[in-house]
């Protein structure tokens, strides 16, 4: 099981990085969207 996970991570390294960047940007947009009503 651990070997399979390591193989999947090794094969899809580029997409994992882009997915992590996308998830981080969604979290940032969530916090910005939730804090905007408090500024007005």
Phi, psi and omega in degrees: 000313180294323178295322179295319179295317178297321179294318179296317179295320180293323182284330186243042183297318182295317182287330178295319180295315181292325176294321178294320178295319178296317179294320178296320179293325176295321179294318179297315179297324178297312181294321178295317179295325180282336181269344182297318180298335179284344182273345183258000000 
